[in-house]
Amino acid sequence: MSYARPDALVSTEWLAAHLDAPDVRVVDGSFYLPAQKRDSKAEYAARHIPGAVFFDIDDISDSDNPLPHMMPAPEKFSSRVRKLGLGDGNRIVVYDGSPMMGATRVWWMFRAFGHKDVAVLDGGLPKWIAEGRPVTDDPPQPRERHFTARLDSTLIRDVGQVSRLIDSKAEQIVDARATPRFRGEAPEPRPNLRMGHMPGALNMPYTELIDSRTGTMLPDAELKAKLAAAGIDPAKKVTASCGSGVSACVVALALYLTGAKEAAIYDGSWAEWGSRQDTPIVTGA
């Protein structure tokens, strides 16, 4: 399983061997939708990989924005991650309990704020536990560390930019939601959202990029085949969208691993687009 850019993914074997390395920091980025009825903070408190700190995407967000877990200002991001002991010079490994969804959002956030030495744990906590690797309920005691946040604007899009991209077709819009939601055949999990998708958007359900048996990312050749089948051109930049800017990051990770142009994320995603009356929507395939 050889990826074009393998630095974005580490195996459970690699993490177990480097868990005590002085430059490695482990982060639990678990996130669940309300319908899943799971409490990420409580699950982290009950058991986590030794030394892991909890990254709450709802807390490390723009609290003045009514949309869910929107990107915070660089100053807030720096302040929060410093207190978690995450800083310049660290090799950050992010996992979650889904697996892969919340971890990929945290991976993308660090990259968007200029920290490129960050990877996702392939298979996440479920694979780690299934292999009998250690977990603990001991709270970590991180030492505050300096973090320099520099926003990379090529990795994030807002509603105005996405509207212009639809008209110009300068980037591919890729929707990571399940196909029935994309087509407008199934209701959105969040209330008061219109159904359907953006004109010209391609559908790449994020779950199809993950091996359902192991919770790991598909091998390189299978990822490329899935992306190609969705109509995605790896030579053209993608702006990925989903329900609220989380699972779109799985698509971004897949594109990164396979060597395609690094994707941007539409941060507001359908939570924003579907709630407005001035944004065009189409239904069907």
C-alpha positions as CSV (number, residue, x, y, z in Angstrom):
1,M,0.0,0.0,0.0
2,S,2.2,2.7,-1.3
3,Y,0.7,6.2,-1.5
4,A,2.2,9.2,-3.5
5,R,2.2,11.2,-0.2
6,P,2.4,8.7,2.6
7,D,3.3,11.3,5.3
8,A,-0.4,12.0,6.0
9,L,-1.1,8.5,7.4
10,V,0.5,6.4,10.0
11,S,-0.2,2.8,11.0
12,T,-1.0,1.6,14.5
13,E,2.3,-0.3,14.4
14,W,4.2,2.9,13.7
15,L,2.4,4.8,16.5
16,A,3.0,2.0,19.0
17,A,6.7,2.1,18.2
18,H,6.9,5.9,18.4
19,L,4.5,6.6,21.3
20,D,7.2,7.8,23.6
21,A,9.2,9.7,21.0
22,P,9.9,13.2,22.3
23,D,8.6,15.0,19.2
24,V,5.4,12.9,18.7
25,R,2.1,14.3,20.1
26,V,-1.1,12.2,19.9
27,V,-4.5,13.8,19.6
28,D,-8.0,12.4,20.0
29,G,-10.1,14.3,17.4
30,S,-13.3,12.2,17.8
31,F,-16.5,13.9,16.6
32,Y,-20.0,12.5,16.3
33,L,-23.3,13.8,14.9
34,P,-26.2,14.1,17.4
35,A,-28.0,11.2,15.7
36,Q,-25.1,8.9,16.6
37,K,-25.9,9.5,20.3
38,R,-22.2,9.3,21.3
39,D,-20.4,11.6,23.7
40,S,-16.8,12.1,22.4
41,K,-15.6,13.8,25.5
42,A,-17.0,11.1,27.8
43,E,-15.5,8.4,25.6
44,Y,-12.1,10.1,25.7
45,A,-12.2,10.4,29.5
46,A,-13.1,6.7,29.8
47,R,-10.3,5.5,27.5
48,H,-7.7,7.0,25.1
49,I,-4.3,6.3,23.8
50,P,-1.7,7.0,26.5
51,G,-0.6,10.7,26.4
52,A,-3.3,11.7,23.9
53,V,-5.0,15.1,24.4
54,F,-8.6,15.8,23.4
55,F,-9.2,18.2,20.5
56,D,-12.8,19.5,20.6
57,I,-13.7,20.8,17.2
58,D,-16.8,22.5,18.6
59,D,-14.7,24.4,21.1
60,I,-11.7,25.2,18.9
61,S,-14.0,27.1,16.5
62,D,-15.5,30.5,15.7
63,S,-17.9,30.8,18.7
64,D,-19.4,34.0,17.1
65,N,-20.6,32.1,14.0
66,P,-24.0,30.3,14.3
67,L,-22.8,27.6,11.9
68,P,-21.3,24.5,13.5
69,H,-17.6,24.2,14.2
70,M,-16.4,26.9,11.8
71,M,-12.7,27.6,11.6
72,P,-11.5,29.9,14.4
73,A,-9.2,32.9,14.0
74,P,-5.5,32.0,14.0
75,E,-5.1,33.6,17.4
76,K,-7.7,31.4,19.0
77,F,-6.4,28.3,17.3
78,S,-2.9,29.0,18.5
79,S,-4.1,29.7,22.1
80,R,-6.1,26.5,22.3
81,V,-3.5,24.1,20.8
82,R,-0.6,25.6,22.8
83,K,-2.5,24.7,26.0
84,L,-2.8,21.1,24.6
85,G,1.0,21.0,24.3
86,L,0.9,21.0,20.5
87,G,3.4,23.3,18.9
88,D,6.1,24.0,16.4
89,G,8.4,21.0,15.8
90,N,5.9,18.4,16.9
91,R,4.9,15.4,14.8
92,I,1.2,15.4,15.4
93,V,-0.8,12.1,15.0
94,V,-4.6,12.4,15.2
95,Y,-7.1,9.6,15.7
96,D,-10.8,9.2,16.4
97,G,-13.3,6.6,17.3
98,S,-15.4,6.7,14.1
99,P,-12.8,6.0,12.6
100,M,-11.3,8.6,10.3
101,M,-13.9,11.4,10.2
102,G,-13.1,13.7,13.1
103,A,-9.4,13.0,12.8
104,T,-9.3,14.1,9.1
105,R,-11.0,17.4,10.1
106,V,-8.3,18.0,12.8
107,W,-5.6,17.0,10.2
108,W,-6.9,19.5,7.8
109,M,-7.2,22.3,10.4
110,F,-3.6,21.9,11.4
111,R,-2.5,22.0,7.7
112,A,-4.8,25.1,7.1
113,F,-3.0,26.8,9.9
114,G,0.4,26.0,8.5
115,H,1.5,23.0,10.5
116,K,2.2,20.4,7.8
117,D,3.8,17.7,10.1
118,V,0.5,16.1,11.0
119,A,-0.9,12.7,10.2
120,V,-4.0,10.6,10.7
121,L,-3.9,7.2,12.5
122,D,-5.1,4.7,10.0
123,G,-8.0,2.8,11.4
124,G,-8.2,5.0,14.4
125,L,-9.0,4.0,18.0
126,P,-11.1,0.9,17.0
127,K,-8.2,-0.7,15.2
128,W,-5.8,0.3,18.0
129,I,-8.1,-1.4,20.6
130,A,-8.8,-4.4,18.4
131,E,-5.1,-5.1,18.3
132,G,-4.9,-5.1,22.1
133,R,-2.8,-1.9,22.3
134,P,-2.8,0.1,25.5
135,V,-5.4,2.6,26.5
136,T,-5.8,4.6,29.7
137,D,-8.2,6.9,31.5
138,D,-5.4,8.9,33.0
139,P,-5.7,12.6,32.0
140,P,-2.5,13.9,30.3
141,Q,-0.5,16.8,31.7
142,P,0.6,18.6,28.6
143,R,3.3,21.3,28.8
144,E,2.3,24.5,26.9
145,R,4.2,24.8,23.7
146,H,4.5,27.7,21.2
147,F,2.5,27.3,18.0
148,T,2.8,29.6,15.0
149,A,-0.5,29.8,13.1
150,R,-0.3,31.0,9.5
151,L,-3.6,30.5,7.6
152,D,-3.1,28.9,4.2
153,S,-6.0,30.4,2.3
154,T,-5.6,27.9,-0.6
155,L,-7.1,25.2,1.7
156,I,-10.4,26.9,2.7
157,R,-13.4,28.3,0.9
158,D,-16.4,30.4,1.9
159,V,-19.8,30.7,0.4
160,G,-19.0,33.6,-1.9
161,Q,-15.9,31.8,-3.2
162,V,-17.9,28.6,-3.8
163,S,-20.6,30.5,-5.6
164,R,-18.0,32.0,-8.0
165,L,-16.4,28.6,-8.5
166,I,-19.8,27.1,-9.6
167,D,-20.0,29.8,-12.2
168,S,-16.4,29.7,-13.3
169,K,-15.9,26.0,-13.0
170,A,-12.3,26.9,-12.0
171,E,-12.3,24.1,-9.4
172,Q,-14.2,20.9,-9.0
173,I,-16.9,20.9,-6.3
174,V,-17.0,17.5,-4.6
175,D,-19.8,16.6,-2.2
176,A,-18.9,13.9,0.4
177,R,-22.4,13.3,1.7
178,A,-24.2,10.0,1.1
179,T,-25.8,9.7,-2.4
180,P,-29.5,9.9,-1.2
181,R,-28.7,13.2,0.5
182,F,-26.8,14.5,-2.5
183,R,-29.7,13.7,-4.8
184,G,-32.3,15.2,-2.5
185,E,-33.9,11.9,-1.8
186,A,-33.2,11.8,1.9
187,P,-33.6,14.5,4.5
188,E,-30.7,16.3,6.1
189,P,-29.8,15.4,9.7
190,R,-29.8,19.1,10.7
191,P,-33.3,20.8,10.7
192,N,-34.5,23.4,8.3
193,L,-32.1,22.6,5.4
194,R,-33.1,22.3,1.8
195,M,-32.4,19.1,0.1
196,G,-30.2,18.5,-3.0
197,H,-26.8,19.6,-4.0
198,M,-24.9,22.5,-5.7
199,P,-25.1,22.8,-9.5
200,G,-22.3,20.9,-11.1
201,A,-21.1,19.2,-7.9
202,L,-19.7,15.7,-8.1
203,N,-20.7,13.1,-5.4
204,M,-17.9,11.2,-3.6
205,P,-19.4,9.6,-0.4
206,Y,-16.6,9.6,2.1
207,T,-17.6,6.2,3.4
208,E,-16.6,4.7,0.1
209,L,-13.0,5.8,0.6
210,I,-12.7,3.7,3.8
211,D,-12.4,-0.1,4.1
212,S,-15.6,-1.0,6.0
213,R,-14.0,-4.1,7.5
214,T,-10.9,-2.5,9.0
215,G,-11.8,1.2,9.2
216,T,-8.6,2.0,7.3
217,M,-8.2,4.1,4.1
218,L,-8.4,2.1,0.9
219,P,-5.1,1.3,-0.8
220,D,-3.8,3.8,-3.3
221,A,-5.1,2.1,-6.5
222,E,-8.6,1.6,-5.0
223,L,-8.7,5.3,-3.9
224,K,-7.7,6.4,-7.3
225,A,-10.4,4.2,-8.9
226,K,-13.1,5.5,-6.6
227,L,-12.1,9.1,-7.2
228,A,-12.0,8.5,-11.0
229,A,-15.4,6.8,-11.0
230,A,-16.8,9.9,-9.3
231,G,-15.5,12.0,-12.2
232,I,-12.8,13.7,-10.2
233,D,-9.8,14.9,-12.3
234,P,-6.6,14.6,-10.1
235,A,-5.0,17.4,-12.1
236,K,-7.7,19.9,-11.2
237,K,-8.1,21.4,-7.8
238,V,-11.1,20.3,-5.7
239,T,-13.2,22.1,-3.2
240,A,-14.8,19.5,-1.0
241,S,-18.1,19.9,0.9
242,C,-20.3,17.8,3.1
243,G,-22.8,18.4,5.9
244,S,-20.7,20.7,8.1
245,G,-17.1,20.6,6.8
246,V,-16.0,17.4,8.6
247,S,-16.4,14.3,6.4
248,A,-15.3,16.5,3.4
249,C,-11.8,16.2,5.0
250,V,-11.8,12.4,4.3
251,V,-12.0,13.3,0.6
252,A,-9.2,15.8,1.1
253,L,-7.1,13.2,2.7
254,A,-7.7,10.7,-0.1
255,L,-6.8,13.3,-2.7
256,Y,-3.6,14.2,-0.7
257,L,-2.6,10.5,-0.3
258,T,-3.0,9.8,-4.0
259,G,-0.9,12.8,-5.1
260,A,-3.7,14.9,-6.5
261,K,-3.8,18.6,-6.1
262,E,-4.4,19.5,-2.4
263,A,-8.1,20.1,-1.8
264,A,-9.8,23.1,-0.2
265,I,-12.7,22.6,2.2
266,Y,-15.9,24.6,2.0
267,D,-16.1,25.3,5.7
268,G,-19.8,26.1,5.9
269,S,-20.7,23.2,3.7
270,W,-24.4,22.1,3.5
271,A,-25.2,23.5,6.9
272,E,-24.7,26.9,5.3
273,W,-25.6,26.4,1.6
274,G,-28.8,24.5,2.4
275,S,-30.0,27.0,5.0
276,R,-29.8,30.0,2.6
277,Q,-32.4,31.1,0.1
278,D,-30.0,32.8,-2.3
279,T,-27.9,29.7,-3.1
280,P,-28.8,27.5,-6.1
281,I,-29.8,23.9,-5.5
282,V,-30.5,21.0,-7.8
283,T,-31.7,17.5,-7.2
284,G,-31.3,14.1,-8.8
285,A,-28.1,12.5,-10.1
